Amino acid sequence: MKKHVLLIAGGGTLGGYASMELLKRGYAVDVIALNDCVSLNRNLTWIQKSVDDALLAELFKARRYDAIVDFIHYRDPEAYKPRCEMLLANTDQLVFLSSYRVYADEEHPVRESSPQLLNVVKDPYFLENEKYAIPKSHNENTLRASGKRNWTIIRPLISFSHFRLDIVTTGASELLIRSREHKPILLPEKARDLTSGVGWSGNIGKMIAALIGNEKALGEAFTLGTGEQNTWGQVADMYSDLLGATFAWVPTEDYLQNATDNSFMQRCALLYDRLFDRRIDTTKLFATTGLSFSDFTKCYDGLVNELAFLSNNPSYTTRFDNPGFRARDAKADAYLASH
């Protein structure tokens, strides 16, 4: 009888590749997502609904899952606690999506035991109002305090696919549209020579699949990186080669004010992540899964794959041209004209 895995909110950047890798390994996969998709694989079931406790309870009445991968980002740590308890009680392995962004800039290369922002930053406003890395750390602590060990924490790098492309905190809108319109893309000079925390989603899917059903992964946390080390400048060179993109490297504050919405969370993403050196130690992941550097696709080749998909599916790119992008686009144009 096939083992069964549930992917919660699994229709996005990571879930698509994780489900593919799990199917290759012989699992049956249920995916809860809002995407309008039809499965042609008898081992893949698509559940097009919003995730809530009632839906989960209905699914759990039908079966106990061998593994559950929860891709939801829980911004409220208190709200996560009852969901965590429910999921742990209905699976042999709960895989919780954390992030490499939990790490502070205290240890290089970064390893699973490296200090986290939650334990290093003393600014009470940051700890109260940062809604990504800090909640992830709190939710990790909820798992550890559960009294159970049937969980695995994963901390992926920024993962690009046809759903999203990233360079520093700049995304697909600028990369695709400003490149097409032959406009320079603003980037912060301070990031240029720092090791980037970005990689291809297909590699992350392979790592997730290798950790599922792996007894050595229970009660443990893993940073999901391949061992490839590219600076943000080298990532920019890849986009230059593939898209013809050109970049203007500018002071940090100029970047924040003219290439982003300069919100608190944008500033957190830049100042407490992208401007940190993100060299990753893969020793624990490789030892646990048996994977090695040679098992993964290089970042450049992953970009080739995703850009080819977008070329063949132009409807996917329309969402990148939106009012938010056009507002940033105008600011960047004005800044470049005055400099």
C-alpha positions as CSV (number, residue, x, y, z in Angstrom):
1,M,0.0,0.0,0.0
2,K,1.4,3.4,-1.0
3,K,2.4,5.8,1.7
4,H,0.4,9.0,1.7
5,V,1.6,12.6,2.0
6,L,-0.5,15.7,2.5
7,L,0.9,19.1,1.2
8,I,-0.9,22.0,2.9
9,A,-0.9,25.1,0.7
10,G,1.2,23.1,-1.6
11,G,0.4,24.7,-5.0
12,G,3.2,27.2,-5.1
13,T,6.9,27.7,-5.6
14,L,8.0,24.8,-3.4
15,G,5.0,22.6,-3.3
16,G,4.9,21.9,-7.0
17,Y,8.4,20.5,-7.1
18,A,8.0,18.7,-3.8
19,S,5.0,16.8,-5.1
20,M,6.8,15.9,-8.3
21,E,9.7,14.4,-6.3
22,L,7.4,12.6,-3.9
23,L,5.5,11.0,-6.8
24,K,8.9,9.9,-8.3
25,R,9.6,8.2,-5.0
26,G,6.3,6.2,-5.1
27,Y,4.2,8.3,-2.7
28,A,0.5,9.2,-3.1
29,V,0.2,12.9,-2.7
30,D,-2.8,15.1,-1.7
31,V,-2.4,18.8,-2.3
32,I,-4.6,21.5,-0.7
33,A,-4.3,24.7,-2.7
34,L,-6.5,27.4,-4.3
35,N,-5.0,26.9,-7.7
36,D,-7.4,25.8,-10.4
37,C,-5.6,22.5,-11.4
38,V,-6.7,19.1,-12.6
39,S,-4.6,16.0,-11.8
40,L,-3.9,13.5,-14.6
41,N,-1.9,11.3,-12.2
42,R,-4.0,8.8,-10.1
43,N,-1.5,9.2,-7.3
44,L,-1.9,13.0,-7.1
45,T,-5.2,14.4,-5.6
46,W,-5.8,18.1,-5.9
47,I,-8.1,19.7,-3.2
48,Q,-9.0,23.2,-4.3
49,K,-10.2,24.7,-1.0
50,S,-9.0,27.1,1.6
51,V,-7.2,25.5,4.5
52,D,-9.1,25.5,7.8
53,D,-9.5,23.2,10.8
54,A,-12.8,21.8,9.5
55,L,-11.3,20.7,6.2
56,L,-8.3,19.2,7.9
57,A,-10.5,17.3,10.4
58,E,-12.5,15.9,7.5
59,L,-9.3,14.7,5.8
60,F,-8.0,13.2,9.0
61,K,-11.2,11.2,9.5
62,A,-10.5,9.4,6.2
63,R,-6.8,8.6,6.8
64,R,-3.7,9.1,8.9
65,Y,-1.0,10.6,6.8
66,D,2.5,9.2,6.8
67,A,3.7,12.7,6.4
68,I,2.3,16.3,6.2
69,V,4.3,19.2,4.7
70,D,2.8,22.5,5.9
71,F,3.7,25.4,3.6
72,I,1.6,28.0,5.4
73,H,3.3,31.0,7.0
74,Y,1.8,31.5,10.4
75,R,2.3,35.2,11.3
76,D,0.7,34.8,14.7
77,P,2.6,32.3,16.9
78,E,-0.3,31.9,19.3
79,A,-2.6,30.9,16.5
80,Y,-0.1,28.3,15.3
81,K,-0.1,26.4,18.6
82,P,-3.5,24.6,18.2
83,R,-2.8,23.9,14.5
84,C,0.5,22.4,15.4
85,E,-1.1,20.2,17.9
86,M,-3.7,19.0,15.5
87,L,-1.2,18.2,12.7
88,L,1.3,16.4,15.0
89,A,-1.6,14.1,16.2
90,N,-2.5,13.1,12.7
91,T,0.7,12.1,11.1
92,D,3.9,10.2,11.6
93,Q,6.0,13.2,10.4
94,L,5.1,16.9,10.3
95,V,7.4,18.9,8.1
96,F,7.3,22.6,9.1
97,L,8.3,25.3,6.6
98,S,10.6,27.7,8.4
99,S,13.3,29.8,6.6
100,Y,17.0,30.4,6.4
101,R,16.0,34.0,7.3
102,V,15.7,33.0,11.0
103,Y,19.5,33.1,11.2
104,A,21.4,36.2,12.5
105,D,24.7,37.3,10.9
106,E,26.8,35.8,13.7
107,E,28.4,32.7,12.3
108,H,29.8,31.9,8.9
109,P,29.1,29.5,7.3
110,V,25.6,29.3,8.6
111,R,24.7,25.9,10.2
112,E,21.6,24.6,12.0
113,S,22.9,25.6,15.4
114,S,23.8,29.2,14.4
115,P,22.2,32.0,16.5
116,Q,18.8,33.2,15.4
117,L,17.6,36.8,15.1
118,L,15.0,36.1,17.8
119,N,17.8,35.4,20.3
120,V,20.2,38.1,19.1
121,V,18.2,41.3,18.2
122,K,17.3,43.3,21.3
123,D,15.1,45.9,19.6
124,P,11.6,45.3,21.0
125,Y,9.9,47.0,18.0
126,F,11.6,44.6,15.6
127,L,10.8,41.6,17.7
128,E,7.1,42.6,18.0
129,N,6.6,43.8,14.4
130,E,8.8,41.7,12.1
131,K,6.3,39.2,10.7
132,Y,8.4,36.7,8.9
133,A,11.7,35.5,10.5
134,I,10.6,36.1,14.1
135,P,7.3,34.2,13.9
136,K,9.1,31.3,12.1
137,S,11.5,31.1,15.2
138,H,8.6,31.2,17.6
139,N,6.8,28.4,15.7
140,E,9.9,26.3,15.7
141,N,10.0,26.7,19.4
142,T,6.4,25.5,19.6
143,L,7.3,22.3,17.9
144,R,10.2,21.7,20.3
145,A,8.0,22.4,23.3
146,S,5.3,20.0,22.0
147,G,6.7,17.0,23.9
148,K,6.8,15.1,20.6
149,R,9.5,14.3,18.0
150,N,7.5,13.5,14.9
151,W,8.4,16.8,13.3
152,T,11.1,18.1,11.0
153,I,11.9,21.8,10.5
154,I,13.2,22.9,7.1
155,R,14.8,26.2,6.5
156,P,15.0,26.8,2.7
157,L,16.9,29.5,0.9
158,I,14.9,32.0,-1.2
159,S,13.5,29.7,-3.9
160,F,13.0,30.9,-7.4
161,S,10.6,29.4,-10.0
162,H,8.2,30.6,-12.6
163,F,6.1,31.8,-9.7
164,R,8.8,34.1,-8.5
165,L,12.3,35.4,-9.4
166,D,14.5,37.2,-6.9
167,I,17.7,39.3,-6.7
168,V,18.3,40.9,-3.3
169,T,14.7,42.1,-2.5
170,T,13.9,42.9,-6.2
171,G,11.5,40.5,-7.9
172,A,10.3,39.2,-11.2
173,S,8.5,42.4,-12.3
174,E,11.7,44.5,-12.4
175,L,13.8,41.6,-13.7
176,L,11.5,40.8,-16.6
177,I,9.8,44.1,-17.5
178,R,12.7,46.5,-17.0
179,S,15.0,44.1,-18.9
180,R,12.5,44.0,-21.7
181,E,12.2,47.8,-21.8
182,H,16.0,48.1,-21.6
183,K,16.0,50.0,-18.3
184,P,18.7,49.5,-15.6
185,I,17.5,47.7,-12.4
186,L,18.5,49.3,-9.1
187,L,20.4,47.1,-6.6
188,P,22.2,47.9,-3.3
189,E,25.9,48.1,-3.7
190,K,26.5,46.8,-0.2
191,A,25.0,43.4,-1.3
192,R,27.1,42.9,-4.4
193,D,29.9,40.8,-2.9
194,L,27.9,39.0,-0.3
195,T,27.0,35.4,-0.6
196,S,23.4,35.2,-1.7
197,G,20.7,33.0,-0.1
198,V,18.9,32.1,-3.4
199,G,18.5,28.8,-5.2
200,W,16.2,26.8,-7.5
201,S,12.9,25.5,-6.2
202,G,13.5,22.1,-7.9
203,N,16.5,21.5,-5.7
204,I,14.4,22.3,-2.6
205,G,11.7,19.9,-3.7
206,K,14.3,17.1,-3.9
207,M,15.6,17.9,-0.4
208,I,12.1,17.9,1.1
209,A,11.3,14.5,-0.5
210,A,14.6,13.1,0.8
211,L,13.7,14.1,4.4
212,I,10.2,12.6,4.3
213,G,10.0,9.1,5.8
214,N,13.6,9.6,7.0
215,E,13.8,8.6,10.7
216,K,17.0,10.5,11.1
217,A,15.2,13.7,10.3
218,L,12.7,13.4,13.1
219,G,13.1,16.1,15.8
220,E,15.7,17.9,13.8
221,A,16.1,21.1,11.8
222,F,17.8,21.4,8.4
223,T,19.0,24.3,6.3
224,L,18.1,23.5,2.7
225,G,21.0,24.6,0.5
226,T,23.0,22.8,-2.2
227,G,26.4,24.1,-1.3
228,E,26.6,26.4,-4.4
229,Q,27.9,29.8,-3.3
230,N,27.0,32.7,-5.5
231,T,27.4,36.4,-4.6
232,W,24.5,38.7,-5.5
233,G,26.9,40.2,-8.1
234,Q,27.2,36.7,-9.7
235,V,23.4,36.3,-9.6
236,A,23.1,39.6,-11.4
237,D,25.6,38.3,-14.1
238,M,23.3,35.3,-14.7
239,Y,20.3,37.6,-15.3
240,S,22.5,39.8,-17.5
241,D,23.5,36.8,-19.6
242,L,20.0,35.3,-19.8
243,L,17.7,38.4,-19.9
244,G,20.1,41.1,-21.1
245,A,19.4,42.8,-17.8
246,T,21.6,45.8,-16.7
247,F,22.0,46.9,-13.1
248,A,22.8,50.1,-11.3
249,W,24.4,49.4,-8.0
250,V,23.4,52.3,-5.6
251,P,23.6,53.2,-1.9
252,T,21.4,51.2,0.4
253,E,19.0,54.1,1.3
254,D,18.7,55.1,-2.4
255,Y,17.7,51.5,-3.2
256,L,15.1,51.3,-0.4
257,Q,13.6,54.6,-1.3
258,N,13.6,54.2,-5.1
259,A,13.3,50.5,-5.8
260,T,11.1,49.3,-3.0
261,D,8.0,50.5,-1.2
262,N,10.4,51.2,1.7
263,S,8.0,49.5,4.2
264,F,9.2,48.2,7.5
265,M,9.1,44.6,6.2
266,Q,11.1,45.6,3.1
267,R,13.7,47.1,5.3
268,C,13.8,44.0,7.5
269,A,14.2,41.8,4.5
270,L,17.2,43.8,3.3
271,L,18.9,44.9,6.5
272,Y,18.3,41.6,8.4
273,D,18.8,39.2,5.6
274,R,20.0,40.2,2.1
275,L,22.8,42.3,3.6
276,F,24.0,39.3,5.7
277,D,26.5,36.8,4.3
278,R,24.6,33.6,3.6
279,R,27.2,30.9,3.1
280,I,25.5,27.7,4.0
281,D,27.0,24.6,5.7
282,T,25.3,21.6,4.1
283,T,27.0,18.9,6.2
284,K,24.0,17.9,8.3
285,L,21.6,17.8,5.3
286,F,23.9,15.7,3.2
287,A,24.7,13.3,6.0
288,T,21.1,12.7,6.8
289,T,19.7,12.4,3.2
290,G,22.7,10.9,1.4
291,L,22.4,13.7,-1.2
292,S,25.5,15.5,-2.4
293,F,26.4,18.6,-4.4
294,S,26.3,16.6,-7.7
295,D,22.7,15.7,-7.2
296,F,21.5,19.3,-7.7
297,T,20.9,21.6,-10.6
298,K,23.1,24.7,-10.7
299,C,21.4,28.0,-10.1
300,Y,22.1,29.2,-13.7
301,D,20.6,26.0,-15.2
302,G,17.6,26.4,-12.9
303,L,17.0,29.9,-14.2
304,V,17.2,28.6,-17.8
305,N,14.5,26.1,-16.9
306,E,12.1,28.7,-15.4
307,L,12.7,31.3,-18.1
308,A,11.9,28.7,-20.7
309,F,8.7,27.8,-18.9
310,L,7.7,31.5,-18.8
311,S,8.6,31.9,-22.5
312,N,6.3,29.0,-23.4
313,N,3.5,30.2,-21.0
314,P,3.3,34.0,-21.5
315,S,0.0,34.2,-19.5
316,Y,2.1,33.5,-16.4
317,T,4.0,36.8,-16.9
318,T,1.0,39.1,-17.0
319,R,0.7,39.2,-13.2
320,F,4.1,40.8,-13.0
321,D,2.9,44.0,-14.7
322,N,0.8,45.5,-11.9
323,P,0.2,48.9,-10.3
324,G,2.7,48.3,-7.5
325,F,5.5,47.6,-10.0
326,R,4.6,50.6,-12.1
327,A,4.8,52.9,-9.1
328,R,8.3,51.5,-8.3
329,D,9.2,51.7,-12.0
330,A,8.4,55.4,-12.1
331,K,10.5,56.1,-9.0
332,A,13.4,54.2,-10.4
333,D,13.2,56.1,-13.7
334,A,13.1,59.4,-11.9
335,Y,16.1,58.4,-9.7
336,L,18.2,57.3,-12.7
337,A,17.3,60.5,-14.6
338,S,18.6,62.6,-11.7
339,H,21.8,60.6,-11.3
